[in-house]
Amino acid sequence: MAITQPSKRSKTDAFTAEAPDAQRTPKLRGKRQPLTFTLPPEIIAGVDAVAAAEKRSRANMIEIILGQYLEARQRRPDAA
């Protein structure tokens, strides 16, 4: 018969871990959160071309483009 060590988590910890609001927050790098997504090759080529012309990285260019889109959307009167 194998000897096992007792669980390090108490019953209270197990109970609270199952609560709906007990979800863990994602790990951040500084003030940034990693994001992974896929794009069609044409869009990537376009972003790369603009990034090269602006002497920026692809990630920085995507951040700028998304930021500009969100700012423009907030200025629209019909934005929800």
C-alpha positions in Angstrom: 0.0 0.0 0.0 1.4 3.4 -1.0 2.0 6.1 1.5 0.5 9.4 0.4 1.0 12.8 1.8 -2.1 14.8 2.9 -3.4 17.4 0.6 -1.9 20.9 1.1 -5.2 22.5 0.3 -7.7 22.8 3.0 -11.4 22.1 2.5 -12.0 25.9 2.7 -9.5 26.5 -0.1 -11.1 23.9 -2.2 -14.6 25.4 -1.6 -13.6 29.0 -2.4 -11.7 27.9 -5.5 -14.9 26.7 -7.0 -16.7 30.0 -6.5 -17.7 31.8 -9.7 -15.7 34.9 -8.9 -12.6 32.9 -7.9 -11.1 32.9 -11.4 -7.5 33.6 -11.5 -6.3 36.8 -13.1 -4.0 36.3 -16.1 -0.3 37.0 -15.5 0.8 40.3 -16.8 4.1 41.4 -18.2 4.4 44.9 -16.6 1.1 46.5 -17.7 0.6 44.2 -20.7 -1.3 41.0 -21.2 -0.3 38.5 -23.8 -2.7 37.9 -26.7 -2.6 35.2 -29.4 -4.8 35.3 -32.5 -4.6 34.4 -36.2 -4.9 36.7 -39.2 -5.0 36.1 -43.0 -1.7 36.3 -44.7 -2.8 39.4 -46.7 -3.5 41.4 -43.5 -0.2 40.3 -42.0 1.6 41.4 -45.1 -0.1 44.8 -45.0 0.7 45.3 -41.3 4.3 44.3 -42.0 4.6 46.8 -44.9 3.2 49.6 -42.8 5.4 48.6 -39.8 8.5 48.6 -42.0 7.7 52.0 -43.5 7.2 53.4 -39.9 10.3 51.5 -38.6 8.2 49.8 -36.0 7.7 46.1 -35.0 4.6 44.2 -36.1 3.3 44.0 -32.5 3.7 47.7 -32.0 2.0 48.5 -35.3 -1.0 46.2 -34.4 -1.2 48.0 -31.0 -1.3 51.4 -32.7 -3.8 50.3 -35.3 -6.1 48.8 -32.7 -5.8 51.9 -30.5 -6.7 54.2 -33.3 -9.7 52.1 -34.2 -10.9 52.1 -30.6 -10.5 55.9 -30.3 -12.4 56.5 -33.5 -15.1 54.2 -32.4 -15.5 56.0 -29.1 -15.9 59.3 -31.0 -18.8 58.0 -33.1 -22.2 59.0 -31.7 -23.7 55.6 -32.5 -20.9 53.6 -30.7 -22.3 51.4 -27.9 
